[in-house]
Amino acid sequence: MIETLYILLAYAIIGNMIAYDFTPLQPAKDKFIEFFNRRSTSLLFSLFDGVLNCSKCASFWITLIGRGSILDAAVAGMLGYLVNYMYDRIKLWYES
């Protein structure tokens, strides 16, 4: 049980890093999204943009693909939201 929660938290942190926090990845991610948005105005690519820029969504989809369980993905999505909230509160605290 604890191991599963640890793994889901790890997926949530990775999802948050993809969405916001891992600075070296952000320029490449933005160019990737911009490239596909210029080539196609498809709904699929606008959804893809949303997934890559949302910690909840990224955590959910990474976990769903990695673990294959919708329940684990739902928990990881919620944990991704909480991780993002925690990072935002810490950043606000440091800025004060």
MDTraj code that builds the backbone (N, CA, C; nanometers):
import mdtraj as md
import numpy as np

residues = "MET ILE GLU THR LEU TYR ILE LEU LEU ALA TYR ALA ILE ILE GLY ASN MET ILE ALA TYR ASP PHE THR PRO LEU GLN PRO ALA LYS ASP LYS PHE ILE GLU PHE PHE ASN ARG ARG SER THR SER LEU LEU PHE SER LEU PHE ASP GLY VAL LEU ASN CYS SER LYS CYS ALA SER PHE TRP ILE THR LEU ILE GLY ARG GLY SER ILE LEU ASP ALA ALA VAL ALA GLY MET LEU GLY TYR LEU VAL ASN TYR MET TYR ASP ARG ILE LYS LEU TRP TYR GLU SER".split()
xyz = np.array([
    [0.0819, -0.1197, 0.0000],
    [0.0000, 0.0000, 0.0000],
    [0.0865, 0.1266, 0.0000],
    [0.1833, 0.1318, 0.0903],
    [0.2718, 0.2486, 0.0970],
    [0.3540, 0.2599, -0.0309],
    [0.3978, 0.1469, -0.0854],
    [0.4761, 0.1487, -0.2088],
    [0.3943, 0.2050, -0.3241],
    [0.2672, 0.1688, -0.3297],
    [0.1793, 0.2194, -0.4354],
    [0.1614, 0.3696, -0.4238],
    [0.1410, 0.4185, -0.3027],
    [0.1275, 0.5633, -0.2830],
    [0.2564, 0.6363, -0.3197],
    [0.3693, 0.5756, -0.2860],
    [0.4983, 0.6343, -0.3214],
    [0.5131, 0.6447, -0.4739],
    [0.4764, 0.5400, -0.5445],
    [0.4857, 0.5399, -0.6908],
    [0.3903, 0.6424, -0.7507],
    [0.2686, 0.6514, -0.6985],
    [0.1725, 0.7490, -0.7500],
    [0.2187, 0.8918, -0.7227],
    [0.2789, 0.9141, -0.6065],
    [0.3344, 1.0463, -0.5770],
    [0.4494, 1.0784, -0.6716],
    [0.5302, 0.9779, -0.7035],
    [0.6397, 0.9990, -0.7991],
    [0.5844, 1.0364, -0.9366],
    [0.4790, 0.9693, -0.9815],
    [0.4147, 1.0059, -1.1076],
    [0.3598, 1.1484, -1.1018],
    [0.3018, 1.1867, -0.9882],
    [0.2476, 1.3217, -0.9733],
    [0.3581, 1.4264, -0.9805],
    [0.4706, 1.3985, -0.9198],
    [0.5825, 1.4935, -0.9233],
    [0.6391, 1.5030, -1.0645],
    [0.6493, 1.3909, -1.1341],
    [0.6961, 1.3943, -1.2731],
    [0.5986, 1.4731, -1.3607],
    [0.4683, 1.4527, -1.3399],
    [0.3687, 1.5296, -1.4143],
    [0.3805, 1.6786, -1.3894],
    [0.4064, 1.7161, -1.2648],
    [0.4245, 1.8575, -1.2321],
    [0.5524, 1.9123, -1.2934],
    [0.6561, 1.8308, -1.2962],
    [0.7810, 1.8747, -1.3582],
    [0.7622, 1.8966, -1.5082],
    [0.6891, 1.8096, -1.5736],
    [0.6641, 1.8262, -1.7169],
    [0.5811, 1.9509, -1.7413],
    [0.4801, 1.9736, -1.6587],
    [0.3907, 2.0871, -1.6800],
    [0.4572, 2.2205, -1.6481],
    [0.5348, 2.2283, -1.5400],
    [0.5828, 2.3593, -1.4962],
    [0.7290, 2.3662, -1.4544],
    [0.7737, 2.2756, -1.3718],
    [0.8919, 2.3001, -1.2908],
    [1.0257, 2.2617, -1.3500],
    [1.0306, 2.1681, -1.4410],
    [1.1597, 2.1266, -1.4940],
    [1.2006, 2.2234, -1.6047],
    [1.2775, 2.3235, -1.5678],
    [1.3099, 2.4362, -1.6548],
    [1.3762, 2.3965, -1.7867],
    [1.4717, 2.3033, -1.7911],
    [1.5324, 2.2681, -1.9203],
    [1.4324, 2.2102, -2.0207],
    [1.3250, 2.1523, -1.9732],
    [1.2268, 2.0917, -2.0620],
    [1.1292, 2.1931, -2.1216],
    [1.1077, 2.3050, -2.0550],
    [1.0021, 2.3974, -2.0948],
    [1.0204, 2.4584, -2.2343],
    [1.1390, 2.5072, -2.2725],
    [1.1531, 2.5619, -2.4082],
    [1.1279, 2.4576, -2.5172],
    [1.1778, 2.3366, -2.4973],
    [1.1556, 2.2306, -2.5961],
    [1.0080, 2.1935, -2.6028],
    [0.9430, 2.1859, -2.4890],
    [0.8002, 2.1545, -2.4840],
    [0.7188, 2.2629, -2.5542],
    [0.7525, 2.3895, -2.5288],
    [0.6809, 2.5004, -2.5931],
    [0.6998, 2.5001, -2.7444],
    [0.8210, 2.4733, -2.7912],
    [0.8452, 2.4659, -2.9360],
    [0.7717, 2.3485, -2.9984],
    [0.7672, 2.2358, -2.9288],
    [0.6953, 2.1189, -2.9765],
    [0.5463, 2.1496, -2.9922],
    [0.4885, 2.2126, -2.8928],
    [0.3465, 2.2482, -2.8991],
    [0.3218, 2.3512, -3.0074],
    [0.4080, 2.4522, -3.0163],
    [0.3928, 2.5562, -3.1185],
    [0.4037, 2.4974, -3.2595],
    [0.4961, 2.4042, -3.2788],
    [0.5140, 2.3405, -3.4095],
    [0.3852, 2.2712, -3.4532],
    [0.3256, 2.1944, -3.3652],
    [0.2044, 2.1227, -3.4019],
    [0.0833, 2.2145, -3.4111],
    [0.0789, 2.3202, -3.3320],
    [-0.0327, 2.4134, -3.3410],
    [-0.0286, 2.4931, -3.4712],
    [0.0902, 2.5222, -3.5221],
    [0.1011, 2.5923, -3.6508],
    [0.0611, 2.5017, -3.7657],
    [0.0959, 2.3752, -3.7566],
    [0.0682, 2.2803, -3.8648],
    [-0.0780, 2.2390, -3.8705],
    [-0.1407, 2.2358, -3.7566],
    [-0.2771, 2.1851, -3.7522],
    [-0.3556, 2.2593, -3.6456],
    [-0.4776, 2.2925, -3.6777],
    [-0.5648, 2.3563, -3.5795],
    [-0.6617, 2.2534, -3.5213],
    [-0.6201, 2.1315, -3.5238],
    [-0.7016, 2.0201, -3.4787],
    [-0.7309, 2.0288, -3.3297],
    [-0.8444, 1.9771, -3.2910],
    [-0.8819, 1.9708, -3.1508],
    [-0.7848, 1.8827, -3.0731],
    [-0.7329, 1.7798, -3.1375],
    [-0.6392, 1.6886, -3.0719],
    [-0.5156, 1.7631, -3.0211],
    [-0.4611, 1.8516, -3.1020],
    [-0.3399, 1.9224, -3.0608],
    [-0.3692, 2.0293, -2.9572],
    [-0.4881, 2.0889, -2.9583],
    [-0.5216, 2.1830, -2.8520],
    [-0.5400, 2.1085, -2.7196],
    [-0.5929, 1.9871, -2.7246],
    [-0.6020, 1.9055, -2.6038],
    [-0.4630, 1.8639, -2.5557],
    [-0.3749, 1.8320, -2.6501],
    [-0.2381, 1.7952, -2.6175],
    [-0.1668, 1.9107, -2.5480],
    [-0.1935, 2.0327, -2.5945],
    [-0.1380, 2.1519, -2.5313],
    [-0.1855, 2.1615, -2.3870],
    [-0.3132, 2.1357, -2.3648],
    [-0.3666, 2.1399, -2.2296],
    [-0.3061, 2.0337, -2.1393],
    [-0.2846, 1.9170, -2.1919],
    [-0.2269, 1.8076, -2.1124],
    [-0.0841, 1.8411, -2.0711],
    [-0.0060, 1.8974, -2.1603],
    [0.1345, 1.9258, -2.1290],
    [0.1532, 2.0482, -2.0404],
    [0.0499, 2.1292, -2.0232],
    [0.0622, 2.2498, -1.9411],
    [-0.0243, 2.2456, -1.8161],
    [-0.0669, 2.1289, -1.7755],
    [-0.1512, 2.1125, -1.6570],
    [-0.0939, 1.9982, -1.5739],
    [-0.0596, 2.0262, -1.4494],
    [0.0017, 1.9220, -1.3668],
    [-0.0953, 1.8081, -1.3376],
    [-0.2231, 1.8388, -1.3191],
    [-0.3230, 1.7334, -1.2969],
    [-0.3330, 1.6421, -1.4170],
    [-0.3439, 1.7047, -1.5346],
    [-0.3614, 1.6272, -1.6584],
    [-0.2378, 1.5445, -1.6908],
    [-0.1210, 1.6066, -1.6794],
    [0.0028, 1.5346, -1.7096],
    [0.0211, 1.4173, -1.6139],
    [-0.0063, 1.4384, -1.4858],
    [0.0056, 1.3301, -1.3886],
    [-0.0924, 1.2181, -1.4196],
    [-0.2151, 1.2553, -1.4528],
    [-0.3169, 1.1560, -1.4848],
    [-0.2757, 1.0702, -1.6037],
    [-0.2383, 1.1343, -1.7139],
    [-0.2085, 1.0597, -1.8363],
    [-0.0799, 0.9795, -1.8259],
    [0.0214, 1.0345, -1.7603],
    [0.1459, 0.9600, -1.7429],
    [0.1200, 0.8338, -1.6602],
    [0.0406, 0.8473, -1.5554],
    [0.0097, 0.7316, -1.4715],
    [-0.0783, 0.6316, -1.5454],
    [-0.1741, 0.6805, -1.6210],
    [-0.2607, 0.5890, -1.6956],
    [-0.1799, 0.5089, -1.7966],
    [-0.0878, 0.5743, -1.8643],
    [-0.0032, 0.5042, -1.9613],
    [0.0962, 0.4134, -1.8893],
    [0.1554, 0.4610, -1.7812],
    [0.2578, 0.3836, -1.7106],
    [0.2044, 0.2677, -1.6287],
    [0.0886, 0.2849, -1.5667],
    [0.0357, 0.1812, -1.4780],
    [-0.0839, 0.1068, -1.5363],
    [-0.1559, 0.1711, -1.6283],
    [-0.2704, 0.1057, -1.6904],
    [-0.3932, 0.0964, -1.6023],
    [-0.3998, 0.1757, -1.4978],
    [-0.5130, 0.1717, -1.4060],
    [-0.5766, 0.3099, -1.3971],
    [-0.7046, 0.3178, -1.4260],
    [-0.7750, 0.4457, -1.4196],
    [-0.7837, 0.4960, -1.2755],
    [-0.7947, 0.4048, -1.1798],
    [-0.8017, 0.4463, -1.0396],
    [-0.6689, 0.5047, -0.9926],
    [-0.5590, 0.4390, -1.0280],
    [-0.4272, 0.4938, -0.9944],
    [-0.4060, 0.6280, -1.0622],
    [-0.4507, 0.6400, -1.1867],
    [-0.4353, 0.7654, -1.2603],
    [-0.5153, 0.8779, -1.1949],
    [-0.6348, 0.8462, -1.1455],
    [-0.7160, 0.9481, -1.0779],
    [-0.6486, 0.9961, -0.9499],
    [-0.5931, 0.9037, -0.8731],
    [-0.5232, 0.9417, -0.7504],
    [-0.3992, 1.0239, -0.7839],
    [-0.3242, 0.9831, -0.8854],
    [-0.2041, 1.0577, -0.9254],
    [-0.2408, 1.1969, -0.9754],
    [-0.3526, 1.2102, -1.0455],
    [-0.3971, 1.3420, -1.0899],
    [-0.4264, 1.4336, -0.9718],
    [-0.4930, 1.3795, -0.8717],
    [-0.5200, 1.4589, -0.7517],
    [-0.3906, 1.4934, -0.6788],
    [-0.3005, 1.3975, -0.6692],
    [-0.1708, 1.4251, -0.6073],
    [-0.0927, 1.5295, -0.6871],
    [-0.1040, 1.5251, -0.8195],
    [-0.0396, 1.6263, -0.9035],
    [-0.0919, 1.7654, -0.8730],
    [-0.2220, 1.7749, -0.8523],
    [-0.2822, 1.9037, -0.8149],
    [-0.2279, 1.9501, -0.6796],
    [-0.2205, 1.8590, -0.5838],
    [-0.1705, 1.8951, -0.4507],
    [-0.0224, 1.9325, -0.4535],
    [0.0560, 1.8622, -0.5341],
    [0.1981, 1.8961, -0.5476],
    [0.2131, 2.0358, -0.6073],
    [0.1352, 2.0665, -0.7099],
    [0.1405, 2.1988, -0.7711],
    [0.0992, 2.3064, -0.6706],
    [-0.0052, 2.2807, -0.5934],
    [-0.0502, 2.3756, -0.4919],
    [0.0592, 2.3982, -0.3875],
    [0.1224, 2.2896, -0.3453],
    [0.2283, 2.2994, -0.2465],
    [0.3466, 2.3808, -0.3005],
    [0.3863, 2.3558, -0.4251],
    [0.4946, 2.4330, -0.4864],
    [0.4591, 2.5808, -0.4962],
    [0.3355, 2.6105, -0.5343],
    [0.2928, 2.7505, -0.5441],
    [0.2956, 2.8198, -0.4085],
    [0.2503, 2.7508, -0.3042],
    [0.2519, 2.8095, -0.1694],
    [0.3947, 2.8322, -0.1206],
    [0.4838, 2.7397, -0.1489],
    [0.6235, 2.7555, -0.1080],
    [0.6871, 2.8723, -0.1824],
    [0.6588, 2.8839, -0.3130],
    [0.7129, 2.9946, -0.3901],
    [0.6612, 3.1292, -0.3372],
    [0.5328, 3.1356, -0.3043],
    [0.4746, 3.2569, -0.2479],
    [0.5380, 3.2907, -0.1150],
    [0.5642, 3.1887, -0.0336],
    [0.6259, 3.2100, 0.0955],
    [0.7677, 3.2661, 0.0793],
    [0.8435, 3.2147, -0.0169],
    [0.9790, 3.2648, -0.0399],
    [0.9782, 3.4068, -0.0955],
    [0.8779, 3.4414, -0.1742],
    [0.8696, 3.5749, -0.2336],
    [0.8271, 3.6802, -0.1323],
    [0.7641, 3.6390, -0.0234],
    [0.7159, 3.7337, 0.0774],
    [0.8271, 3.7855, 0.1635],
])
top = md.Topology()
chain = top.add_chain()
for i, resn in enumerate(residues, 1):
    res = top.add_residue(resn, chain, resSeq=i)
    for name in ("N", "CA", "C"):
        top.add_atom(name, md.element.get_by_symbol(name[0]), res)
traj = md.Trajectory(xyz[None], top)
